[in-house]
Amino acid sequence: MVRPGYKQTEVGEIPEDWDSTKLGYLANIQRGASPRPINSPVWFDDNSSVGWLRISDVSKAKKYLYETTQFLSQKGIENSRYVEQDNLVMSICATVGRPILTRLNVCIHDGFVVFKTITVSKEYLYYVLSDIERNWSKHGQTGSQMNLNTGLINSTSIPLPPIIEEQKAIAKALSDVDELIVSLEKMIAKKRDIKTATMQQFLTGKKRLSGFGGEWSLIQIENNANLKARIGWQALTTKEYLNSGAYYLVTGTDFAGGRVNWSTCHFVDEWRYDQDRNIQLKKGDVLLTKDGTIGKVGYVDYLELPATLNSGVFVIRPINNKFDPLFLYYVLSSRIFDEFIAKITAGSTITHLYQKDFVNFEFLAPDITEQNEIALMLNAMDVELAHLTGKLDKTKSIKQGMMQELLTGRTRLVDVAQLSQVA
């Protein structure tokens, strides 16, 4: 049933005053060109101001392209497709359907198309292309890698408000959310850098908390920690992983932001939980992966339900209160432990952290009171990062909802009657 004021089209339900229009009617879509052989140094010149656009440049950029990693010589420019700044470009090979607005002069190879002489709002078209990006792979040509052809792109229909003021209003609303996302990402990156620097200073004793002094002592995993893991004959098979139950099974893939993400955990039967008390998790346990991606660290700050481990994770607990578990978690998350892992894996393709190797890890630490204060300080930074990351995730989700509403006309930002008068 079509709602009053709307009509059913090949792009779905849209307002009666909107159009369903093919991309080929809105722009002159031109494919890039690649000089051959592509790796010849004759095509490149680091002193040039004309960038050579690659998929990796688009992947790491956001909405706008401000830089490229390579630049073309005059000969390279002549054998490529030259695109002036302030144009809309889209990848059509490998990472298909990724649009970008150029903010510098570039040349594109045959893995891109450029939308020239666009007759609608360029920003609006960018957001429409972003919205349908995930659908391109359903229709692209497959071979050694996915790709699109210009015929398919030209014939693709999109929803279009005919009055450019409405196109611009939609693009502006989505652009405002994009700016918020970028600002949150920059803030998170800055906070992470500050945390990394703080860890390096306070976990090595280069900087001390006010009111603390004295020498630091050597902490040795072999002598000062209790290290346990699921022993070989208790190994679990994936057939025993349950989707529901009363006993969590924690694996290395269930760590998120250094904490256990209980929502991703599987479950096991009660007898499997009872099988080994040594790996029944407790609040304050430090977890460390020993298989696959070795050295990934987790901290159990709370338990939703009783939980046990699979065979790929160590649980580490202090002996005689020798160290603060949260302090150890941050040490294992720092450059100190990274350097230890790099040393024991140097020149090998090791995919397992053996207990005989890990017990040799040692580090300097202050008394337990200062350890606790340092850990709490770093944890406060983590809490702030988690809050900002949650806000970022929520903003991205809001943007997706806005795109669904605004790009289909379900929600209108402007008065249609006023727009008609303007037109």
TAMO-V129564 format. One record per backbone hydrogen bond with DSSP energy under -0.5 kcal/mol. CO is the residue of the C=O (numbers start at 1). NH is the residue of the N-H. If there is no record, write none. Layout:
# TAMO-V129564
co=(CO,CO)
nh=(NH,NH)
This chain:
# TAMO-V129564
co=(3,5,7,9,12,14,15,17,19,19,21,22,22,23,23,26,27,28,28,30,33,37,40,41,43,45,49,50,51,51,54,54,55,56,57,63,64,64,65,70,71,73,74,75,77,80,81,83,87,87,88,89,90,91,92,93,94,95,97,98,100,100,101,102,105,106,107,108,108,109,109,111,111,112,113,114,114,115,116,121,122,123,124,125,126,127,128,129,132,132,133,133,135,135,136,136,141,146,147,149,150,151,152,153,154,156,158,160,162,163,163,164,165,166,167,168,169,170,171,172,173,174,175,176,177,178,179,180,181,182,183,184,185,186,187,188,189,190,191,192,193,194,195,196,197,198,199,201,201,209,217,218,219,220,221,224,225,226,226,228,231,232,237,238,242,246,247,248,249,249,250,251,252,254,256,258,259,260,261,261,262,266,267,269,269,270,271,273,276,277,279,282,285,286,287,288,289,290,291,292,293,296,298,299,299,300,306,307,308,310,310,312,312,314,315,316,317,318,319,323,324,325,326,327,328,329,331,331,334,335,336,337,338,339,340,341,342,343,345,351,352,354,354,355,357,358,359,361,363,365,367,368,369,370,371,372,373,374,375,376,377,378,379,380,381,382,383,384,385,386,387,388,389,390,391,392,393,394,395,396,397,398,399,400,401,402,403,405,405,414,415,416,417,418,419)
nh=(6,16,14,12,9,7,18,162,21,160,158,25,26,26,27,119,29,30,116,114,81,40,43,44,73,48,51,72,53,107,57,58,59,60,61,101,62,66,103,52,45,77,78,79,80,82,108,106,89,102,115,100,113,97,148,95,96,98,99,91,89,102,65,86,51,83,53,33,81,32,112,92,93,32,90,30,116,88,28,125,126,127,128,129,130,131,132,133,135,136,136,137,138,139,139,140,147,94,141,153,154,155,156,156,24,23,21,19,164,166,167,168,169,170,171,172,173,174,175,176,177,178,179,180,181,182,183,184,185,186,187,188,189,190,191,192,193,194,195,196,197,198,199,200,201,202,203,206,207,212,365,220,363,224,225,319,227,228,317,315,234,235,240,241,267,306,268,308,251,266,310,254,255,261,259,299,256,262,264,265,265,249,242,272,273,274,275,276,279,280,281,285,300,316,298,314,295,353,293,294,296,289,287,260,301,284,248,281,250,230,313,290,291,288,228,286,226,320,322,325,328,329,330,331,332,333,334,337,338,339,340,341,342,343,344,345,346,346,348,292,354,357,358,359,360,361,222,221,219,217,371,372,373,374,375,376,377,378,379,380,381,382,383,384,385,386,387,388,389,390,391,392,393,394,395,396,397,398,399,400,401,402,403,404,405,406,407,410,411,416,419,420,421,422,423)
